Amino acid sequence: MASSLAVLRNVAIVVRSPPDGAGGCPSGALAGGRERAAQTARRLSEEATSGADWANQPLGRYLQALAAWLDDSDHYYANHHRVRPSNAWEIINEALRAPTVYE
């Protein structure tokens, strides 16, 4: 037993930062999800600025619909016969767009 403890004391734990600076999100680097979510946010900003006819305007209603979609997202994926993405950025990307049509 003592030798096992000695071996454990000599174990080094290496912590590496994600290569893309994902801030520790294990799925952050998958398939460019963060970049797609950022691009979706930029497109939504352009749409909002140009007067897009969204289901939820102004910003307060959009944010309420975003929260509601996030709360109900399990049902969204089930109703669309989809498995919830394992990449959190994909969920964020879909969540950003959802309030433009979700009521």
Secondary structure, DSSP 8 states (H G I E B T S, - for coil): -HHHHHHHHT--------TT--TT-TTTTGGGHHHHHHHHHHHHHHHHHTT---SS-SHHHHHHHHHHHHHHHHHHHHHTT----SSHHHHHHHHHHGGGT--
